[in-house]
Amino acid sequence: WLKTVDEYFAGQNNSIQHAGVNYILTTVARSLEADSNRTFTYAEQAFFQRWWDEQGEEVKAKMRQIVKDGQLEFFNGGWSMHDEACPHY
C-alpha cells in the first residue's frame, strides 16, 4: 500500500496516487441506481462499512434494494481483501 487506509478512503495525498474509495463507492451506488442492468461485486468490507456509516437513510434504503435486486454482491466476506497474489512464497 502506498497510502494509509484513511488516505485511500478519503482520497488524500494524491501526490502518491489518485485514489478515493469513498468517491468510487458513491459513483457505483449512483450508477447501479441509474441502470438496473449494471452489477458490481465488492470485497473490501472495511471501506464499505466506513462509506455506509456516512450515508443517509435514503441512500441506505436504495442500496438495500440494489442488494436485494442482485446488482451489488459482496465477495469474500472479509474485512479486507486477502493477499491472493502470494499464496506460495
Stockholm file with secondary structure:
# STOCKHOLM 1.0

chainA/1-89         WLKTVDEYFAGQNNSIQHAGVNYILTTVARSLEADSNRTFTYAEQAFFQRWWDEQGEEVKAKMRQIVKDGQLEFFNGGWSMHDEACPHY
#=GR chainA/1-89 SS CCSCHHHHHHTCCTTTCCCCHHHHHHHHHHHHHHCTTCCEEECCHHHHHHHHHTSCHHHHHHHHHHHHTTSEEECSCSSSCCCTTCSCC
#=GC SS_cons        CCSCHHHHHHTCCTTTCCCCHHHHHHHHHHHHHHCTTCCEEECCHHHHHHHHHTSCHHHHHHHHHHHHTTSEEECSCSSSCCCTTCSCC
//
